[in-house]
Amino acid sequence: MAYENIQVEKKDGVGIVTLHRPQALNALCAALVDEVGQAMRTFDADPEVGCIILTGSEKAFAAGADIKEMKDKSYQDVADEDFITDDWEVITTIRKPVIAAVSGYALGGGCEFAMMCDFIIAADTAKFGQPEIKLGTIPGAGGTQRLTRAVGKSLAMYLCLTGDMIDAETALRAGLVAKVVPADSLQEEAMKAAKTIAGLSQPVVRTCKESVNRAFETTLAEGMRFERRLFHSTFALDDRTEGMSAFAEKRKPNWKNR
Ligand code: CO8
């Protein structure tokens, strides 16, 4: 499949999607968002892929939705086409883990795209922000919702109301990112984490991701019940038997993915 706004690569069980609109700092035009969705779905269905990385360039993960593409839209236009709906959310429907490897700007829709991934590894040059307010609008793909759940009300309000950016270290302290690494080792670090995940039992990885995600959708009591049932369900897998036997026998597990 030939893409115009992204590059895709498959390496060591990892699918890599690189946003590639250098002339616009990877601004998320409709065609790019569509291509990301297609590439993600393709990797999700590929049995050779155990983990996916979404990344951008050194200067920008993505500087937001494409302002030039949306600037002339009217209320009627965006309401009629239900602008920013399912296409944007494809990342959240992927069953395999998706890591955002962020260098440079992750602004507006770019920050929202990163937050749709399962976790973010940031280069020390990364900058996160929701500058929509400076354009006379507000975030529309999770900037007031996922960000608030990630960093709490005060910092989310600050970012959304001022449009200011925060650096990678601040994002780390706030819990927005999992890890900060030197810019020149970002891809290597993201690959390391992705290969670790891809080398584990895939049904167990899928179950674990589903369980963590449930924490965002339900009460603690319901979530605990859900987790317990999924935990029990892993005892139906050959891989659970293998994992524990391998530990007891002091050897590496040989996962069968079933
Ligand atoms: N959209 C379109 N083009 C962009 C965008 C963007 N978001 N960001 C940068 N570009 C373009 C610039 O226009 C410029 O193009 P040209 O060379 O043709 O003039 C090129 O990329 C390089 O940008 P700059 O010259 O501005 O680069 P600087 O290094 O000087 O500045 C900044 C970098 C600070 C990142 C600056 O480009 C900037 O402020 N960009 C806009 C950031 C922004 O406001 N993002 C939020 C957009 S709105 C949004 O994301 C809403 C999300 C809602 C959900 C999704 C809806 C579809």
py3Dmol code that shows the C-alpha trace and the ligand (Angstrom):
import py3Dmol

protein = """\
ATOM      1  CA  MET A   1       0.000   0.000   0.000  1.00  0.00           C
ATOM      2  CA  ALA A   2       1.457   3.353  -1.038  1.00  0.00           C
ATOM      3  CA  TYR A   3       1.008   6.201   1.437  1.00  0.00           C
ATOM      4  CA  GLU A   4       1.625   9.911   0.808  1.00  0.00           C
ATOM      5  CA  ASN A   5       1.677  11.344   4.330  1.00  0.00           C
ATOM      6  CA  ILE A   6       3.168   8.551   6.381  1.00  0.00           C
ATOM      7  CA  GLN A   7       5.913   5.953   6.109  1.00  0.00           C
ATOM      8  CA  VAL A   8       5.462   2.402   7.348  1.00  0.00           C
ATOM      9  CA  GLU A   9       7.995  -0.229   8.228  1.00  0.00           C
ATOM     10  CA  LYS A  10       7.961  -3.665   9.853  1.00  0.00           C
ATOM     11  CA  LYS A  11      10.983  -4.727  11.870  1.00  0.00           C
ATOM     12  CA  ASP A  12      11.582  -7.437  14.502  1.00  0.00           C
ATOM     13  CA  GLY A  13       7.863  -7.966  15.129  1.00  0.00           C
ATOM     14  CA  VAL A  14       7.198  -4.217  15.434  1.00  0.00           C
ATOM     15  CA  GLY A  15       5.105  -2.095  13.058  1.00  0.00           C
ATOM     16  CA  ILE A  16       6.353   1.485  12.762  1.00  0.00           C
ATOM     17  CA  VAL A  17       4.131   4.298  11.493  1.00  0.00           C
ATOM     18  CA  THR A  18       6.041   7.542  10.884  1.00  0.00           C
ATOM     19  CA  LEU A  19       4.081  10.739  10.238  1.00  0.00           C
ATOM     20  CA  HIS A  20       5.709  12.349   7.212  1.00  0.00           C
ATOM     21  CA  ARG A  21       4.508  15.784   6.142  1.00  0.00           C
ATOM     22  CA  PRO A  22       7.765  17.666   6.794  1.00  0.00           C
ATOM     23  CA  GLN A  23       6.601  20.801   4.998  1.00  0.00           C
ATOM     24  CA  ALA A  24       3.794  21.234   7.568  1.00  0.00           C
ATOM     25  CA  LEU A  25       5.411  19.864  10.756  1.00  0.00           C
ATOM     26  CA  ASN A  26       3.249  16.743  10.315  1.00  0.00           C
ATOM     27  CA  ALA A  27       0.016  18.727  10.645  1.00  0.00           C
ATOM     28  CA  LEU A  28      -2.790  16.187  10.722  1.00  0.00           C
ATOM     29  CA  CYS A  29      -4.713  16.714   7.488  1.00  0.00           C
ATOM     30  CA  ALA A  30      -7.653  14.419   6.724  1.00  0.00           C
ATOM     31  CA  ALA A  31      -5.621  12.311   4.283  1.00  0.00           C
ATOM     32  CA  LEU A  32      -2.887  11.732   6.871  1.00  0.00           C
ATOM     33  CA  VAL A  33      -5.390  10.749   9.570  1.00  0.00           C
ATOM     34  CA  ASP A  34      -7.004   8.338   7.115  1.00  0.00           C
ATOM     35  CA  GLU A  35      -3.625   6.792   6.243  1.00  0.00           C
ATOM     36  CA  VAL A  36      -2.692   6.387   9.916  1.00  0.00           C
ATOM     37  CA  GLY A  37      -5.975   4.528  10.449  1.00  0.00           C
ATOM     38  CA  GLN A  38      -5.329   2.218   7.497  1.00  0.00           C
ATOM     39  CA  ALA A  39      -1.753   1.491   8.551  1.00  0.00           C
ATOM     40  CA  MET A  40      -2.767   0.835  12.165  1.00  0.00           C
ATOM     41  CA  ARG A  41      -5.533  -1.554  11.110  1.00  0.00           C
ATOM     42  CA  THR A  42      -3.147  -3.381   8.763  1.00  0.00           C
ATOM     43  CA  PHE A  43      -0.562  -3.880  11.507  1.00  0.00           C
ATOM     44  CA  ASP A  44      -3.278  -4.892  13.981  1.00  0.00           C
ATOM     45  CA  ALA A  45      -4.326  -7.675  11.619  1.00  0.00           C
ATOM     46  CA  ASP A  46      -0.753  -8.798  10.845  1.00  0.00           C
ATOM     47  CA  PRO A  47       0.201 -11.871  12.919  1.00  0.00           C
ATOM     48  CA  GLU A  48       3.897 -10.989  12.531  1.00  0.00           C
ATOM     49  CA  VAL A  49       3.400  -7.706  14.415  1.00  0.00           C
ATOM     50  CA  GLY A  50       3.232  -7.688  18.215  1.00  0.00           C
ATOM     51  CA  CYS A  51       3.490  -3.969  18.927  1.00  0.00           C
ATOM     52  CA  ILE A  52       3.115  -0.706  16.983  1.00  0.00           C
ATOM     53  CA  ILE A  53       5.090   2.545  17.246  1.00  0.00           C
ATOM     54  CA  LEU A  54       3.620   5.874  16.113  1.00  0.00           C
ATOM     55  CA  THR A  55       6.276   8.525  15.632  1.00  0.00           C
ATOM     56  CA  GLY A  56       7.088  11.724  13.758  1.00  0.00           C
ATOM     57  CA  SER A  57      10.198  13.698  12.900  1.00  0.00           C
ATOM     58  CA  GLU A  58      12.879  15.127  15.137  1.00  0.00           C
ATOM     59  CA  LYS A  59      11.270  18.593  14.993  1.00  0.00           C
ATOM     60  CA  ALA A  60       7.642  17.548  15.275  1.00  0.00           C
ATOM     61  CA  PHE A  61       5.601  14.558  16.268  1.00  0.00           C
ATOM     62  CA  ALA A  62       2.679  16.624  14.947  1.00  0.00           C
ATOM     63  CA  ALA A  63       1.936  20.348  15.250  1.00  0.00           C
ATOM     64  CA  GLY A  64      -1.797  19.747  15.455  1.00  0.00           C
ATOM     65  CA  ALA A  65      -4.726  19.385  13.133  1.00  0.00           C
ATOM     66  CA  ASP A  66      -4.168  21.065   9.782  1.00  0.00           C
ATOM     67  CA  ILE A  67      -5.257  24.643  10.459  1.00  0.00           C
ATOM     68  CA  LYS A  68      -5.169  25.619   6.793  1.00  0.00           C
ATOM     69  CA  GLU A  69      -7.454  22.729   5.889  1.00  0.00           C
ATOM     70  CA  MET A  70     -10.080  23.632   8.482  1.00  0.00           C
ATOM     71  CA  LYS A  71      -9.877  27.426   8.546  1.00  0.00           C
ATOM     72  CA  ASP A  72     -12.711  28.028   6.062  1.00  0.00           C
ATOM     73  CA  LYS A  73     -15.130  25.500   7.495  1.00  0.00           C
ATOM     74  CA  SER A  74     -18.408  26.805   8.915  1.00  0.00           C
ATOM     75  CA  TYR A  75     -20.307  25.471  11.897  1.00  0.00           C
ATOM     76  CA  GLN A  76     -22.675  23.840   9.411  1.00  0.00           C
ATOM     77  CA  ASP A  77     -19.749  22.109   7.654  1.00  0.00           C
ATOM     78  CA  VAL A  78     -18.222  20.599  10.799  1.00  0.00           C
ATOM     79  CA  ALA A  79     -21.590  19.631  12.247  1.00  0.00           C
ATOM     80  CA  ASP A  80     -22.776  18.035   8.993  1.00  0.00           C
ATOM     81  CA  GLU A  81     -19.624  15.993   8.468  1.00  0.00           C
ATOM     82  CA  ASP A  82     -19.302  15.337  12.239  1.00  0.00           C
ATOM     83  CA  PHE A  83     -15.722  16.588  11.987  1.00  0.00           C
ATOM     84  CA  ILE A  84     -13.161  14.657  14.098  1.00  0.00           C
ATOM     85  CA  THR A  85     -15.023  11.485  14.682  1.00  0.00           C
ATOM     86  CA  ASP A  86     -14.248   7.849  14.056  1.00  0.00           C
ATOM     87  CA  ASP A  87     -11.243   8.394  11.766  1.00  0.00           C
ATOM     88  CA  TRP A  88      -9.433  10.212  14.540  1.00  0.00           C
ATOM     89  CA  GLU A  89     -10.213   7.546  17.094  1.00  0.00           C
ATOM     90  CA  VAL A  90      -8.900   4.539  15.120  1.00  0.00           C
ATOM     91  CA  ILE A  91      -5.775   4.404  17.311  1.00  0.00           C
ATOM     92  CA  THR A  92      -7.969   3.742  20.354  1.00  0.00           C
ATOM     93  CA  THR A  93      -9.568   0.718  18.656  1.00  0.00           C
ATOM     94  CA  ILE A  94      -6.277  -1.084  17.973  1.00  0.00           C
ATOM     95  CA  ARG A  95      -5.945  -4.236  20.103  1.00  0.00           C
ATOM     96  CA  LYS A  96      -2.154  -4.449  19.995  1.00  0.00           C
ATOM     97  CA  PRO A  97      -0.140  -2.025  22.141  1.00  0.00           C
ATOM     98  CA  VAL A  98       0.619   1.302  20.449  1.00  0.00           C
ATOM     99  CA  ILE A  99       3.582   3.369  21.668  1.00  0.00           C
ATOM    100  CA  ALA A 100       3.883   7.067  20.808  1.00  0.00           C
ATOM    101  CA  ALA A 101       7.543   8.054  20.338  1.00  0.00           C
ATOM    102  CA  VAL A 102       7.446  11.838  20.547  1.00  0.00           C
ATOM    103  CA  SER A 103      10.191  14.269  19.574  1.00  0.00           C
ATOM    104  CA  GLY A 104       9.676  18.005  19.150  1.00  0.00           C
ATOM    105  CA  TYR A 105       6.180  19.482  18.962  1.00  0.00           C
ATOM    106  CA  ALA A 106       3.125  17.484  20.021  1.00  0.00           C
ATOM    107  CA  LEU A 107       0.512  20.215  19.890  1.00  0.00           C
ATOM    108  CA  GLY A 108      -3.273  20.262  19.690  1.00  0.00           C
ATOM    109  CA  GLY A 109      -4.356  17.214  17.697  1.00  0.00           C
ATOM    110  CA  GLY A 110      -0.717  16.037  17.848  1.00  0.00           C
ATOM    111  CA  CYS A 111      -0.822  15.869  21.647  1.00  0.00           C
ATOM    112  CA  GLU A 112      -4.252  14.239  21.378  1.00  0.00           C
ATOM    113  CA  PHE A 113      -2.943  11.652  18.909  1.00  0.00           C
ATOM    114  CA  ALA A 114      -0.092  10.802  21.305  1.00  0.00           C
ATOM    115  CA  MET A 115      -2.544  10.467  24.192  1.00  0.00           C
ATOM    116  CA  MET A 116      -4.649   7.991  22.178  1.00  0.00           C
ATOM    117  CA  CYS A 117      -1.628   5.664  22.175  1.00  0.00           C
ATOM    118  CA  ASP A 118      -1.073   3.302  25.101  1.00  0.00           C
ATOM    119  CA  PHE A 119       1.959   5.128  26.431  1.00  0.00           C
ATOM    120  CA  ILE A 120       4.295   7.901  25.390  1.00  0.00           C
ATOM    121  CA  ILE A 121       8.084   7.814  25.292  1.00  0.00           C
ATOM    122  CA  ALA A 122       9.332  11.367  24.884  1.00  0.00           C
ATOM    123  CA  ALA A 123      12.614  12.774  23.642  1.00  0.00           C
ATOM    124  CA  ASP A 124      14.061  15.421  25.946  1.00  0.00           C
ATOM    125  CA  THR A 125      13.219  17.921  23.180  1.00  0.00           C
ATOM    126  CA  ALA A 126       9.488  17.115  23.228  1.00  0.00           C
ATOM    127  CA  LYS A 127       6.976  19.894  23.822  1.00  0.00           C
ATOM    128  CA  PHE A 128       3.337  19.210  24.618  1.00  0.00           C
ATOM    129  CA  GLY A 129       0.484  21.684  24.444  1.00  0.00           C
ATOM    130  CA  GLN A 130      -3.136  22.377  23.558  1.00  0.00           C
ATOM    131  CA  PRO A 131      -2.882  25.765  21.817  1.00  0.00           C
ATOM    132  CA  GLU A 132      -6.382  25.649  20.245  1.00  0.00           C
ATOM    133  CA  ILE A 133      -7.567  28.488  22.484  1.00  0.00           C
ATOM    134  CA  LYS A 134      -5.186  30.822  20.658  1.00  0.00           C
ATOM    135  CA  LEU A 135      -6.979  29.942  17.402  1.00  0.00           C
ATOM    136  CA  GLY A 136     -10.397  30.782  18.796  1.00  0.00           C
ATOM    137  CA  THR A 137     -11.413  27.164  19.354  1.00  0.00           C
ATOM    138  CA  ILE A 138     -10.970  24.376  21.903  1.00  0.00           C
ATOM    139  CA  PRO A 139      -9.475  20.871  21.745  1.00  0.00           C
ATOM    140  CA  GLY A 140     -11.720  18.414  19.935  1.00  0.00           C
ATOM    141  CA  ALA A 141     -10.056  15.003  20.155  1.00  0.00           C
ATOM    142  CA  GLY A 142      -9.375  14.491  23.854  1.00  0.00           C
ATOM    143  CA  GLY A 143      -7.404  17.572  24.951  1.00  0.00           C
ATOM    144  CA  THR A 144      -9.942  18.470  27.616  1.00  0.00           C
ATOM    145  CA  GLN A 145     -10.707  14.827  28.484  1.00  0.00           C
ATOM    146  CA  ARG A 146      -7.742  12.425  28.125  1.00  0.00           C
ATOM    147  CA  LEU A 147      -5.308  15.147  29.168  1.00  0.00           C
ATOM    148  CA  THR A 148      -7.313  15.911  32.327  1.00  0.00           C
ATOM    149  CA  ARG A 149      -7.356  12.232  33.259  1.00  0.00           C
ATOM    150  CA  ALA A 150      -3.623  11.987  32.620  1.00  0.00           C
ATOM    151  CA  VAL A 151      -2.359  15.087  34.435  1.00  0.00           C
ATOM    152  CA  GLY A 152      -5.257  16.208  36.647  1.00  0.00           C
ATOM    153  CA  LYS A 153      -7.437  19.293  36.520  1.00  0.00           C
ATOM    154  CA  SER A 154      -5.015  22.050  37.391  1.00  0.00           C
ATOM    155  CA  LEU A 155      -2.358  21.388  34.748  1.00  0.00           C
ATOM    156  CA  ALA A 156      -4.960  20.424  32.121  1.00  0.00           C
ATOM    157  CA  MET A 157      -6.844  23.673  32.745  1.00  0.00           C
ATOM    158  CA  TYR A 158      -3.595  25.630  32.603  1.00  0.00           C
ATOM    159  CA  LEU A 159      -2.587  24.066  29.281  1.00  0.00           C
ATOM    160  CA  CYS A 160      -6.026  24.370  27.666  1.00  0.00           C
ATOM    161  CA  LEU A 161      -6.727  27.896  28.932  1.00  0.00           C
ATOM    162  CA  THR A 162      -3.322  29.485  28.256  1.00  0.00           C
ATOM    163  CA  GLY A 163      -2.198  27.464  25.225  1.00  0.00           C
ATOM    164  CA  ASP A 164       1.296  27.316  26.789  1.00  0.00           C
ATOM    165  CA  MET A 165       3.545  24.331  26.134  1.00  0.00           C
ATOM    166  CA  ILE A 166       5.267  22.089  28.684  1.00  0.00           C
ATOM    167  CA  ASP A 167       8.590  20.369  28.195  1.00  0.00           C
ATOM    168  CA  ALA A 168       9.272  16.631  28.425  1.00  0.00           C
ATOM    169  CA  GLU A 169      10.441  16.680  32.048  1.00  0.00           C
ATOM    170  CA  THR A 170       7.287  18.496  33.166  1.00  0.00           C
ATOM    171  CA  ALA A 171       5.199  16.023  31.163  1.00  0.00           C
ATOM    172  CA  LEU A 172       7.025  13.176  32.908  1.00  0.00           C
ATOM    173  CA  ARG A 173       6.416  14.630  36.370  1.00  0.00           C
ATOM    174  CA  ALA A 174       2.752  15.124  35.520  1.00  0.00           C
ATOM    175  CA  GLY A 175       2.312  11.529  34.355  1.00  0.00           C
ATOM    176  CA  LEU A 176       1.626  12.368  30.713  1.00  0.00           C
ATOM    177  CA  VAL A 177       4.642  10.415  29.490  1.00  0.00           C
ATOM    178  CA  ALA A 178       6.126   7.131  30.703  1.00  0.00           C
ATOM    179  CA  LYS A 179       9.784   7.916  30.036  1.00  0.00           C
ATOM    180  CA  VAL A 180      12.061  10.724  28.795  1.00  0.00           C
ATOM    181  CA  VAL A 181      15.145   9.791  26.780  1.00  0.00           C
ATOM    182  CA  PRO A 182      17.853  11.725  24.924  1.00  0.00           C
ATOM    183  CA  ALA A 183      16.545  12.812  21.506  1.00  0.00           C
ATOM    184  CA  ASP A 184      19.136  10.824  19.604  1.00  0.00           C
ATOM    185  CA  SER A 185      18.100   7.565  21.257  1.00  0.00           C
ATOM    186  CA  LEU A 186      14.312   7.997  21.011  1.00  0.00           C
ATOM    187  CA  GLN A 187      13.736   5.522  18.189  1.00  0.00           C
ATOM    188  CA  GLU A 188      16.092   2.994  19.775  1.00  0.00           C
ATOM    189  CA  GLU A 189      14.345   3.267  23.170  1.00  0.00           C
ATOM    190  CA  ALA A 190      10.893   2.994  21.594  1.00  0.00           C
ATOM    191  CA  MET A 191      12.046  -0.075  19.632  1.00  0.00           C
ATOM    192  CA  LYS A 192      13.467  -1.619  22.799  1.00  0.00           C
ATOM    193  CA  ALA A 193      10.118  -1.298  24.604  1.00  0.00           C
ATOM    194  CA  ALA A 194       8.182  -2.434  21.524  1.00  0.00           C
ATOM    195  CA  LYS A 195      10.393  -5.496  21.006  1.00  0.00           C
ATOM    196  CA  THR A 196       9.997  -6.447  24.662  1.00  0.00           C
ATOM    197  CA  ILE A 197       6.212  -6.332  24.266  1.00  0.00           C
ATOM    198  CA  ALA A 198       6.262  -8.098  20.888  1.00  0.00           C
ATOM    199  CA  GLY A 199       8.334 -10.887  22.462  1.00  0.00           C
ATOM    200  CA  LEU A 200       5.717 -11.666  25.123  1.00  0.00           C
ATOM    201  CA  SER A 201       2.641 -13.880  24.884  1.00  0.00           C
ATOM    202  CA  GLN A 202       0.322 -11.958  22.566  1.00  0.00           C
ATOM    203  CA  PRO A 203      -3.018 -13.093  24.065  1.00  0.00           C
ATOM    204  CA  VAL A 204      -1.732 -12.091  27.510  1.00  0.00           C
ATOM    205  CA  VAL A 205      -0.525  -8.697  26.228  1.00  0.00           C
ATOM    206  CA  ARG A 206      -3.931  -8.115  24.636  1.00  0.00           C
ATOM    207  CA  THR A 207      -5.710  -9.073  27.859  1.00  0.00           C
ATOM    208  CA  CYS A 208      -3.477  -6.797  29.929  1.00  0.00           C
ATOM    209  CA  LYS A 209      -4.089  -3.797  27.649  1.00  0.00           C
ATOM    210  CA  GLU A 210      -7.830  -4.390  27.774  1.00  0.00           C
ATOM    211  CA  SER A 211      -7.772  -4.518  31.550  1.00  0.00           C
ATOM    212  CA  VAL A 212      -5.787  -1.279  32.010  1.00  0.00           C
ATOM    213  CA  ASN A 213      -8.058   0.520  29.553  1.00  0.00           C
ATOM    214  CA  ARG A 214     -11.095  -0.566  31.551  1.00  0.00           C
ATOM    215  CA  ALA A 215      -9.856   1.629  34.402  1.00  0.00           C
ATOM    216  CA  PHE A 216     -10.817   4.680  32.325  1.00  0.00           C
ATOM    217  CA  GLU A 217     -14.339   3.517  31.645  1.00  0.00           C
ATOM    218  CA  THR A 218     -15.711   2.139  34.857  1.00  0.00           C
ATOM    219  CA  THR A 219     -15.853   2.349  38.641  1.00  0.00           C
ATOM    220  CA  LEU A 220     -13.060   0.881  40.751  1.00  0.00           C
ATOM    221  CA  ALA A 221     -15.286  -1.943  42.039  1.00  0.00           C
ATOM    222  CA  GLU A 222     -16.384  -2.911  38.505  1.00  0.00           C
ATOM    223  CA  GLY A 223     -12.813  -2.588  37.229  1.00  0.00           C
ATOM    224  CA  MET A 224     -11.515  -4.859  39.994  1.00  0.00           C
ATOM    225  CA  ARG A 225     -14.122  -7.506  39.128  1.00  0.00           C
ATOM    226  CA  PHE A 226     -13.231  -7.229  35.436  1.00  0.00           C
ATOM    227  CA  GLU A 227      -9.507  -7.532  36.195  1.00  0.00           C
ATOM    228  CA  ARG A 228     -10.077 -10.584  38.418  1.00  0.00           C
ATOM    229  CA  ARG A 229     -12.078 -12.370  35.691  1.00  0.00           C
ATOM    230  CA  LEU A 230      -9.424 -11.600  33.063  1.00  0.00           C
ATOM    231  CA  PHE A 231      -6.718 -12.755  35.455  1.00  0.00           C
ATOM    232  CA  HIS A 232      -8.623 -16.045  35.901  1.00  0.00           C
ATOM    233  CA  SER A 233      -8.994 -16.317  32.116  1.00  0.00           C
ATOM    234  CA  THR A 234      -5.211 -16.356  31.617  1.00  0.00           C
ATOM    235  CA  PHE A 235      -5.221 -19.731  33.411  1.00  0.00           C
ATOM    236  CA  ALA A 236      -6.934 -21.158  30.334  1.00  0.00           C
ATOM    237  CA  LEU A 237      -3.875 -20.311  28.211  1.00  0.00           C
ATOM    238  CA  ASP A 238      -0.988 -22.654  27.425  1.00  0.00           C
ATOM    239  CA  ASP A 239       1.228 -19.581  27.735  1.00  0.00           C
ATOM    240  CA  ARG A 240       0.284 -19.053  31.394  1.00  0.00           C
ATOM    241  CA  THR A 241       1.317 -22.670  32.142  1.00  0.00           C
ATOM    242  CA  GLU A 242       4.504 -22.181  30.131  1.00  0.00           C
ATOM    243  CA  GLY A 243       5.401 -18.842  31.780  1.00  0.00           C
ATOM    244  CA  MET A 244       5.180 -20.189  35.308  1.00  0.00           C
ATOM    245  CA  SER A 245       6.829 -23.535  34.436  1.00  0.00           C
ATOM    246  CA  ALA A 246       9.715 -21.688  32.763  1.00  0.00           C
ATOM    247  CA  PHE A 247      10.212 -19.582  35.897  1.00  0.00           C
ATOM    248  CA  ALA A 248      10.252 -22.672  38.129  1.00  0.00           C
ATOM    249  CA  GLU A 249      12.643 -24.470  35.742  1.00  0.00           C
ATOM    250  CA  LYS A 250      14.939 -21.418  35.443  1.00  0.00           C
ATOM    251  CA  ARG A 251      14.632 -21.169  31.654  1.00  0.00           C
ATOM    252  CA  LYS A 252      13.205 -18.739  29.101  1.00  0.00           C
ATOM    253  CA  PRO A 253       9.535 -19.238  28.269  1.00  0.00           C
ATOM    254  CA  ASN A 254       8.690 -20.490  24.826  1.00  0.00           C
ATOM    255  CA  TRP A 255       5.437 -18.672  24.045  1.00  0.00           C
ATOM    256  CA  LYS A 256       2.921 -20.378  21.781  1.00  0.00           C
ATOM    257  CA  ASN A 257       0.531 -17.405  21.646  1.00  0.00           C
ATOM    258  CA  ARG A 258      -2.392 -19.511  22.752  1.00  0.00           C
TER     259      ARG A 258
END
"""
ligand_1 = """\
57
CO8
N -1.555 23.266 10.475
C -1.129 23.615 9.243
N 0.119 23.987 8.984
C 0.988 24.038 10.025
C 0.621 23.697 11.325
C -0.733 23.284 11.544
N -1.164 22.873 12.743
N 1.687 23.852 12.127
C 2.703 24.264 11.354
N 2.303 24.376 10.080
C 3.073 24.807 8.919
C 3.338 26.290 8.938
O 2.236 27.018 8.445
C 4.575 26.396 8.070
O 4.175 26.309 6.727
P 4.764 27.371 5.622
O 6.243 27.074 5.607
O 4.055 26.998 4.389
O 4.467 28.711 6.163
C 5.331 25.109 8.402
O 4.377 24.221 8.974
C 6.433 25.338 9.427
O 5.861 25.960 10.558
P 6.445 27.311 11.206
O 7.148 28.136 10.178
O 5.342 27.953 11.969
O 7.533 26.668 12.187
P 8.103 27.322 13.521
O 9.259 26.464 13.928
O 8.328 28.767 13.384
O 6.917 27.142 14.616
C 5.154 25.951 15.765
C 6.517 25.873 15.040
C 5.290 26.703 17.078
C 4.721 24.519 16.063
C 4.129 26.661 14.851
O 4.173 26.063 13.556
C 2.714 26.593 15.336
O 2.335 27.315 16.250
N 1.876 25.711 14.711
C 0.473 25.611 15.038
C 0.265 24.873 16.340
C -1.196 24.805 16.673
O -1.878 25.794 16.877
N -1.740 23.546 16.756
C -3.124 23.323 17.054
C -3.922 23.176 15.793
S -5.661 23.067 16.071
C -5.874 21.483 16.553
O -4.982 20.667 16.610
C -7.281 21.117 16.895
C -7.380 19.632 17.177
C -8.812 19.246 17.233
C -8.994 17.807 16.868
C -8.618 17.481 15.478
C -9.399 18.238 14.415
C -9.211 17.713 12.995
"""
view = py3Dmol.view(width=600, height=400)
view.addModel(protein, "pdb")
view.setStyle({"model": 0}, {"cartoon": {"style": "trace"}})
view.addModel(ligand_1, "xyz")
view.setStyle({"model": 1}, {"stick": {}})
view.zoomTo()
view.show()
